[in-house]
């Protein structure tokens, strides 16, 4: 029987490696500036070794920006708020919004607001936009980008909307719904990245993450 030789698995041109826990690591600590369990779950899918440090930025919608620039603006604010005290670490900030006919739907503050949002989305096509900022203060590296996914929603009967908001958490989600939960039965189709609708466009994030971490040793 031939001798089997095992080698350490190299990835990303020697910038990153899989450690003994199968986590992708770089020489710098990585911080996700978000308390979203969905973003954590998405990054866990690729084995990224990171910690969570929510920005706790008080977001508000009274900023005169296009929906895409709005999402990018808040992602940068979130990332920068954490990078100030963590200059030697790589910070990831993200902000996801729902855009319906140039109207930004954020996170509802009540069940009544959730109901009104879902009524607006019923039978229509809207866009989910996520802005992402990756920053390393000490290295002088910063990259802000965005992703857009179109979501086509079927007509939802009022009783089904009431069922949803009474049985599922909606106030922590932009647009009052989660594509990964029961609400998915009302999604006719999507055009674009599924993970973007959850809160982080995984493919686009990974591409930009690799490009940026090449400058970190």
Secondary structure, 3 states (H helix, E strand, C coil): CCCCCCCCCEECCCCEEECCCCCEECCCCEEECCCCHHHHHHHHHCCECCEECCCCCCCCCCCCCCHHHHHHHHHHHHHHHHHCCCCCCEEEEEEEEEEECCEEECECCCHHHHHHHHHHHCCCEEEEEEEEEEEECCCCEEEEEEEEEEEEECCCCHHHHHHHHHHCCCCCCECCCCCCCHHHHHEEEEECCHHHHHCCCHHHHHHHHHHHHCCCC
